[in-house]
Amino acid sequence: MKLVEQMNILVTGATGFIGTHLTRALLAQGFHCTCLVRPTSNIVELTELDNIRIVQGDIADKASLKNTMADVQVIYHLAGQIGEWGVPDEKFFAVNVEGTRNLLEAANSGGVKHFIFFSTPGVQGKGHASASEELPYNPPHIYEFTKAEAEKIVMAFSEKGGNLQVTIVRPDFVYGPGDLRRLPLYRAIRDRKFFLIGNGMTLLHPTFIEDAAQGFCLLANNPVAFGQIYNIAGPRTMTVREYGQTIAKALDVPLPRLRLPILFARSLAKLFESASRINGRAPLLSLSKVDFLTKDHGSDISKAVRQLGYRPRIDFREGIRRTIDWYSQRGLL
């Protein structure tokens, strides 16, 4: 236990949904945490925690990282530019690729032992019902492309044979209390504005945040994980239809029967995207959203189960109940 108490872990992206839960989970296990935050970040939740140190810096600014590695043994690198409409490609490269390179170099110079990089199953593309870590890269959009490039940098750094060990983790479709990105989807289902595209039998792989955080904690300075890539996902895949129906039931509303043919939905998405390039507002329907609802994306977690002892336990029905309760208690749904 003393070794755990003495270990100091730096978390980037700690103010985000996954980062906040991960930081809390690490603290609960007895680790000390240093959180790297930008000057503009909302750190209210972090300041309420014990055994935590907050330092300012920006992974896209190499000079700002110079003094952030003091007494740090492990880095969980979650910070990144997420896939949002209207973000220029240059921003994705500056943050996801060069930012990761900057942090790796600072970690190596600072004597950090273990660098854990958070990527996405999307680097392998969609269309896989149970993707293993060994599938080749096939990123469909700029976000996934830059994450794939960052993965390559991380693994190449490992192959140099230095003292810094690396691990890549690909969490799949993480949801739960605190996740505001999917709030519009839940509201759409509540308001009966959600619709299926195609037959609704596309596979998704939801992962409750507590299961995900438990899996991430298994990686810290774990020699088994050095040089490895791991999928972290929930207990099972499910269809888009079951996904929507489960949320609708938790909200006590029926799921609308409206379905759009895939080709029609793609044509509609192209029109919306064209309009968005003119007005600057996010499209009501995009090609990436159509792909999300019509192309399988499940993750094979057998490697994490076998090598790390990862055991996801929260089924989607229970997880979504907890999630809806959290929104309801705060007047968000």
C-alpha positions as CSV (number, residue, x, y, z in Angstrom):
1,M,0.0,0.0,0.0
2,K,2.9,2.4,0.7
3,L,4.0,2.1,-2.9
4,V,0.6,3.1,-4.1
5,E,0.5,6.1,-1.7
6,Q,3.9,7.3,-2.9
7,M,3.0,7.1,-6.6
8,N,2.2,10.4,-8.2
9,I,0.1,10.4,-11.4
10,L,-0.3,13.3,-13.8
11,V,-3.6,13.4,-15.6
12,T,-4.2,15.6,-18.7
13,G,-7.8,16.3,-19.6
14,A,-8.8,15.9,-15.9
15,T,-11.6,18.5,-16.2
16,G,-13.4,16.4,-18.9
17,F,-16.0,13.8,-18.3
18,I,-13.7,10.7,-18.4
19,G,-10.8,12.6,-16.9
20,T,-12.8,13.7,-13.8
21,H,-14.0,10.1,-13.1
22,L,-10.5,8.7,-13.7
23,T,-9.0,11.2,-11.3
24,R,-11.5,10.3,-8.6
25,A,-10.9,6.6,-9.1
26,L,-7.1,7.0,-8.8
27,L,-7.5,9.0,-5.7
28,A,-9.8,6.4,-4.2
29,Q,-7.1,3.8,-4.7
30,G,-4.6,5.9,-2.8
31,F,-2.6,7.5,-5.6
32,H,-1.6,11.2,-5.5
33,C,-2.7,13.1,-8.7
34,T,-1.3,16.1,-10.5
35,C,-3.8,17.6,-13.0
36,L,-2.5,19.5,-15.9
37,V,-5.1,22.2,-16.9
38,R,-5.2,25.1,-19.2
39,P,-5.6,28.6,-17.7
40,T,-9.2,28.7,-19.1
41,S,-10.3,25.3,-17.7
42,N,-13.1,25.0,-15.2
43,I,-11.4,23.4,-12.2
44,V,-14.2,23.7,-9.6
45,E,-14.7,19.9,-9.3
46,L,-11.0,19.3,-9.0
47,T,-10.4,21.8,-6.2
48,E,-12.9,19.9,-4.0
49,L,-10.6,16.8,-4.1
50,D,-7.9,15.8,-1.6
51,N,-4.4,14.6,-2.5
52,I,-4.4,16.6,-5.7
53,R,-2.1,19.2,-7.2
54,I,-3.2,21.5,-10.0
55,V,-0.6,22.9,-12.5
56,Q,-1.3,25.1,-15.5
57,G,0.0,24.2,-18.9
58,D,-1.0,23.4,-22.5
59,I,0.1,20.3,-24.3
60,A,0.2,22.3,-27.6
61,D,2.7,24.7,-25.9
62,K,5.9,22.8,-25.3
63,A,7.5,25.4,-23.1
64,S,4.5,25.3,-20.7
65,L,5.3,21.7,-19.9
66,K,8.8,22.3,-18.7
67,N,8.2,22.2,-15.0
68,T,5.1,19.9,-14.8
69,M,6.9,16.5,-14.4
70,A,8.4,17.0,-10.9
71,D,7.9,13.8,-8.9
72,V,5.6,12.3,-11.5
73,Q,5.9,8.5,-12.2
74,V,2.9,7.9,-14.5
75,I,1.0,10.0,-17.0
76,Y,-2.6,9.4,-18.1
77,H,-2.9,11.5,-21.3
78,L,-6.6,12.2,-22.0
79,A,-6.4,15.7,-23.3
80,G,-7.2,16.1,-26.9
81,Q,-9.2,17.9,-29.6
82,I,-12.5,16.0,-29.9
83,G,-14.5,15.7,-33.1
84,E,-16.7,18.7,-33.3
85,W,-18.1,20.5,-36.3
86,G,-16.2,23.5,-37.6
87,V,-12.8,22.7,-35.9
88,P,-10.0,23.2,-38.5
89,D,-7.8,20.3,-39.3
90,E,-4.8,22.3,-38.1
91,K,-6.2,22.3,-34.6
92,F,-6.6,18.5,-34.5
93,F,-3.0,18.1,-35.6
94,A,-1.7,20.7,-33.2
95,V,-3.4,19.1,-30.2
96,N,-3.7,15.4,-30.9
97,V,-0.5,14.8,-32.7
98,E,2.0,17.5,-31.8
99,G,0.6,17.9,-28.3
100,T,1.1,14.2,-27.7
101,R,4.7,14.5,-29.0
102,N,5.3,17.4,-26.7
103,L,4.1,15.6,-23.6
104,L,6.0,12.4,-24.5
105,E,9.3,14.4,-24.8
106,A,8.6,16.3,-21.5
107,A,7.8,13.0,-19.8
108,N,11.0,11.4,-21.1
109,S,13.1,14.4,-20.0
110,G,11.4,14.5,-16.6
111,G,12.1,10.9,-15.7
112,V,8.5,9.6,-15.9
113,K,8.2,5.8,-15.9
114,H,5.0,5.1,-17.7
115,F,3.0,7.1,-20.3
116,I,-0.6,5.9,-21.0
117,F,-2.2,7.4,-24.1
118,F,-6.0,7.5,-24.6
119,S,-7.0,6.9,-28.1
120,T,-10.2,5.6,-29.7
121,P,-11.5,2.4,-31.4
122,G,-12.3,4.7,-34.4
123,V,-8.6,4.6,-35.5
124,Q,-9.6,1.2,-37.0
125,G,-12.7,2.5,-38.7
126,K,-16.2,1.2,-38.3
127,G,-17.9,-1.9,-39.6
128,H,-16.4,-4.3,-36.9
129,A,-18.7,-6.2,-34.6
130,S,-15.8,-7.1,-32.3
131,A,-12.6,-5.4,-33.3
132,S,-9.4,-6.7,-31.8
133,E,-6.4,-4.4,-31.1
134,E,-4.5,-5.9,-34.0
135,L,-6.7,-4.7,-36.8
136,P,-5.0,-2.2,-39.2
137,Y,-5.6,1.5,-39.1
138,N,-8.5,2.8,-41.2
139,P,-9.5,6.2,-39.7
140,P,-12.6,7.6,-41.3
141,H,-12.4,11.3,-40.2
142,I,-9.8,13.9,-39.1
143,Y,-10.3,13.2,-35.4
144,E,-9.6,9.4,-35.8
145,F,-6.8,10.1,-38.3
146,T,-4.9,12.4,-35.8
147,K,-5.4,9.9,-33.0
148,A,-4.0,7.1,-35.2
149,E,-1.0,9.4,-36.0
150,A,-0.5,10.0,-32.3
151,E,-0.6,6.2,-31.6
152,K,2.2,5.7,-34.1
153,I,4.3,8.4,-32.4
154,V,3.7,6.8,-29.0
155,M,4.6,3.3,-30.2
156,A,7.6,4.5,-32.1
157,F,8.8,6.3,-28.9
158,S,8.6,3.0,-27.1
159,E,10.6,1.2,-29.7
160,K,13.6,3.6,-29.1
161,G,14.4,1.6,-26.0
162,G,14.5,4.4,-23.5
163,N,13.3,4.3,-19.9
164,L,9.8,5.6,-20.6
165,Q,7.3,2.8,-21.0
166,V,4.1,3.4,-22.9
167,T,0.6,1.9,-23.2
168,I,-2.3,2.8,-25.5
169,V,-5.9,2.4,-24.3
170,R,-9.0,2.6,-26.6
171,P,-12.2,3.2,-24.5
172,D,-15.4,2.5,-26.5
173,F,-18.5,4.7,-26.3
174,V,-18.2,5.7,-22.6
175,Y,-21.3,7.1,-21.0
176,G,-22.6,7.8,-17.5
177,P,-23.2,10.6,-14.9
178,G,-21.5,13.8,-15.9
179,D,-21.5,13.1,-19.7
180,L,-23.0,16.2,-21.2
181,R,-22.0,15.4,-24.8
182,R,-24.9,12.9,-25.1
183,L,-27.4,15.0,-23.3
184,P,-28.9,16.3,-26.6
185,L,-29.5,12.6,-27.7
186,Y,-31.3,11.8,-24.5
187,R,-33.4,14.9,-24.8
188,A,-34.3,14.0,-28.4
189,I,-35.5,10.6,-27.2
190,R,-37.4,12.2,-24.4
191,D,-39.1,14.6,-26.9
192,R,-39.7,11.7,-29.4
193,K,-37.5,13.3,-32.0
194,F,-35.1,10.4,-32.3
195,F,-35.3,8.2,-35.3
196,L,-33.6,5.1,-36.6
197,I,-31.6,5.0,-39.8
198,G,-31.9,1.7,-41.6
199,N,-33.1,-1.3,-39.7
200,G,-31.6,-0.3,-36.3
201,M,-29.6,-3.5,-36.0
202,T,-26.2,-1.9,-36.1
203,L,-24.1,-2.9,-33.1
204,L,-22.8,-0.4,-30.5
205,H,-20.6,-1.1,-27.4
206,P,-21.6,1.2,-24.5
207,T,-19.2,1.3,-21.5
208,F,-20.3,2.7,-18.2
209,I,-17.9,5.2,-16.8
210,E,-17.2,3.3,-13.5
211,D,-16.3,0.2,-15.5
212,A,-14.0,2.2,-17.7
213,A,-12.3,4.0,-14.8
214,Q,-11.7,0.6,-13.1
215,G,-10.0,-0.7,-16.3
216,F,-7.9,2.4,-16.6
217,C,-6.6,2.1,-13.0
218,L,-5.3,-1.4,-13.8
219,L,-2.7,0.1,-16.1
220,A,-0.7,2.4,-13.8
221,N,2.9,1.3,-13.8
222,N,1.8,-2.3,-14.6
223,P,4.7,-4.1,-16.4
224,V,2.2,-6.4,-18.2
225,A,0.8,-3.3,-20.0
226,F,4.1,-1.9,-21.2
227,G,4.2,-1.6,-25.0
228,Q,0.6,-2.8,-25.3
229,I,-2.7,-1.6,-26.7
230,Y,-5.9,-2.4,-24.9
231,N,-9.6,-2.1,-25.7
232,I,-11.7,-1.1,-22.7
233,A,-15.5,-1.6,-23.2
234,G,-18.7,-2.7,-21.5
235,P,-19.9,-6.2,-20.9
236,R,-21.7,-6.6,-24.2
237,T,-22.6,-5.0,-27.5
238,M,-26.2,-4.1,-28.4
239,T,-28.1,-2.9,-31.4
240,V,-29.0,0.8,-32.0
241,R,-32.6,-0.3,-31.6
242,E,-32.0,-1.8,-28.1
243,Y,-29.9,1.3,-27.2
244,G,-32.7,3.7,-28.1
245,Q,-35.4,1.5,-26.5
246,T,-33.6,1.2,-23.3
247,I,-33.1,4.9,-22.9
248,A,-36.7,5.6,-23.9
249,K,-37.9,3.1,-21.2
250,A,-35.8,4.8,-18.6
251,L,-37.4,8.1,-19.6
252,D,-40.8,6.5,-19.7
253,V,-41.6,7.4,-23.3
254,P,-42.1,5.3,-26.4
255,L,-39.4,5.1,-29.0
256,P,-40.7,6.7,-32.3
257,R,-41.2,4.3,-35.1
258,L,-39.8,6.7,-37.8
259,R,-37.0,5.2,-39.8
260,L,-34.9,6.8,-42.6
261,P,-33.4,4.7,-45.4
262,I,-29.6,4.9,-45.2
263,L,-29.1,6.3,-48.7
264,F,-31.7,9.0,-48.0
265,A,-30.1,9.8,-44.6
266,R,-26.7,10.2,-46.2
267,S,-28.0,12.5,-48.9
268,L,-29.8,14.6,-46.3
269,A,-26.6,14.7,-44.2
270,K,-24.7,16.0,-47.2
271,L,-27.2,18.8,-47.6
272,F,-27.1,19.7,-44.0
273,E,-23.3,19.8,-44.0
274,S,-23.2,22.0,-47.1
275,A,-25.5,24.5,-45.4
276,S,-23.4,24.4,-42.3
277,R,-20.3,25.4,-44.2
278,I,-22.2,28.5,-45.1
279,N,-23.9,29.4,-41.8
280,G,-21.2,28.1,-39.5
281,R,-23.6,26.1,-37.3
282,A,-23.4,22.4,-36.6
283,P,-25.6,20.3,-39.0
284,L,-28.7,18.7,-37.6
285,L,-27.5,15.4,-39.2
286,S,-23.9,14.7,-40.4
287,L,-22.3,11.9,-42.3
288,S,-20.4,10.9,-39.1
289,K,-23.7,10.5,-37.2
290,V,-25.1,8.4,-40.0
291,D,-22.1,6.2,-39.9
292,F,-22.4,5.9,-36.1
293,L,-26.0,4.7,-36.4
294,T,-25.4,2.4,-39.5
295,K,-22.0,0.8,-39.1
296,D,-21.1,-1.8,-36.5
297,H,-18.5,-0.7,-33.9
298,G,-17.8,-3.2,-31.1
299,S,-14.6,-3.9,-29.3
300,D,-13.0,-7.2,-28.3
301,I,-12.0,-6.8,-24.7
302,S,-10.6,-10.3,-24.2
303,K,-7.0,-9.1,-24.1
304,A,-7.7,-6.7,-21.2
305,V,-9.7,-9.4,-19.4
306,R,-6.9,-11.9,-19.8
307,Q,-3.9,-9.8,-19.2
308,L,-5.2,-7.1,-16.8
309,G,-8.1,-8.8,-15.0
310,Y,-10.5,-6.2,-16.4
311,R,-14.1,-7.1,-15.5
312,P,-16.9,-4.7,-16.7
313,R,-20.0,-5.3,-14.5
314,I,-22.5,-2.6,-15.2
315,D,-25.1,-3.6,-17.8
316,F,-26.6,-0.8,-20.0
317,R,-30.0,-0.9,-18.3
318,E,-28.5,-0.2,-14.9
319,G,-25.9,2.3,-16.3
320,I,-28.5,4.3,-18.2
321,R,-30.8,4.3,-15.1
322,R,-28.0,5.8,-13.1
323,T,-27.2,8.3,-15.8
324,I,-30.8,9.4,-16.3
325,D,-31.1,9.8,-12.5
326,W,-28.1,12.1,-12.5
327,Y,-29.5,14.3,-15.2
328,S,-32.9,14.4,-13.5
329,Q,-31.5,15.4,-10.1
330,R,-29.8,18.4,-11.8
331,G,-32.9,19.4,-13.8
332,L,-31.2,18.6,-17.1
333,L,-33.8,16.1,-18.2
